[in-house]
Amino acid sequence: MKQTNRARPTETIEYGGYKVVVAEATTLQGMRRTTWRIQNAKKYEDSPDDDVKILSFFTYPDLMAAVVDTEGFELWPISFDLFLNLPERLVALWEKAVYRLNPHWEPGDEEEEKKQPSDSIENLSSGTAKEPTPAKKK
């Protein structure tokens, strides 16, 4: 099978001395997003602040995982605490770009996917889903 390296769509956000370039996610970026979600769910599960829980589980992992380049930050990746102190306008623009490029990441989309039959590992192992059909060679 021939592999191709196609250019991924990107968007650049510039605001208040910060520059963030986000891209359509790769598999590795998707896994990093999942890892951040798992770590933050454990770290902030006892937080009395629901807003912190939401930001730590959805917004921070989604935005951070989509980044492919930055300017204006002293170090990268930034901590969740530093993320909370970024200008809201920057984060709002960043968030819109991430979900335009990765609509399947948008909160609520996971619930919609659960309603649709899928070929998940669980379905394959239980026999309720069909194996993908290999592409025919030309």
N, C-alpha and C positions, 0 to 999 in steps of 0.2 A: 504494500500500500504506500502510495506516495504521500509524504507529508508536505504541507505547505505552511509557510509562516505569513499569514495575512496580517495586515495592519489592523490593530484594534482601534475602535473609535475612542477618542479621548475628549475631555473638556477641561478647560483651564479656568479657575476661579481666582480672581485677584481682588483683595479687599484689605484695607488698613495695613498695608505693608506685608501682607501674607500672600503667597501664591501656592495654590494647590492644584495639581493635575490629577484627574481621576480617569479611570478607563473601564471599559467593559471587562468584567472580572474573568480571570483565568481560574482553573480548578484550584490552584494553590491559593489564590486570593480568597476563594470561597471557603477553603478549609481554614485559613487564618481567621476569617470572619466567625466561623463556627467555634474555633478555639477561644477567641476573645469572649464570645457569648457564654461559653461554659465557665470560663474562669471568672467572669464578672457576675454570673448568676450565683456562684458560690460566695464570692467576696462580698456582695452587697445584699444577699438574701435577708439579712437581719436589719437592714437599714429601715428606719422609721419613715424615710422620705420616699414616697412612691415615684416622684419625679426623677430622683437619682437612680432608682431601680430601672425605670424605663430608658433613661438616657444610657445607662451602663449596659443594658442588654440589647437594645435595638440601635440607637443612634450612633454611639461611639464605635462599636464593631463594624457597622455597615460603612460608615464614612472612612474609618481608618483603613479597612481592608481594600478599598477601591483606589487608594492613592498609589500613583506611580512616580510622582516627583513633587518636591516642595521647595519653597524659598521663604525666608523670613522667620523660620523656627530655629531656636538655638540647638535643638537636637530632635531627632526623629527615630522612632515614633514618639509622640508626646504622650504623657501619662493621662489618665482619665481626669485627674484633678486639674491639670493644665487645660485640657479640652473644655472643661466646665467653665473656664474663665475666658475663653475666646469670645470675640464679638458675635452676638447672636446673628447679625446680618451675614457674616462670613459663613457661619454654620448653616444658615438657611439656604444660601446659594449653593454651598457644597452639597448639602443633602438633596436638593433638586437635581443637580447634575448626576449624582450617584444613582438615583432612582430612574432618571431618564435612560442611563446607560445599562442599568441592571434592574429592570422593572420587577423581575422575579424576587428581588430582595425586599421590596416594599412591604412594610408591616401590614399584615392582613392577607397578603398573597399566599402565605403558607396555609392559612385556613381554607382558602379557595382550592389550593392544590390537594388538600386532604379529601375534599369532596369528589375529586375526579379520580377515576380508576388509574392506577399507575403500575408500572412494572418495577416496583420496589423489591429490594432483597427479600423482605418478608413475604410478599406476594409470590415471588419466584420459588422460595423455599416451601411455601404451603401449597404450591401448585395452582394458585388462582390467577396467575399471570402467564402470558406466553413469552418465551424467549424472543429477543429481537431477531428479525429475519436478516441474515447477512446480505449485503449488497451484492448484486450480480456483477461478475466481471465482464468487461466489454471486450 
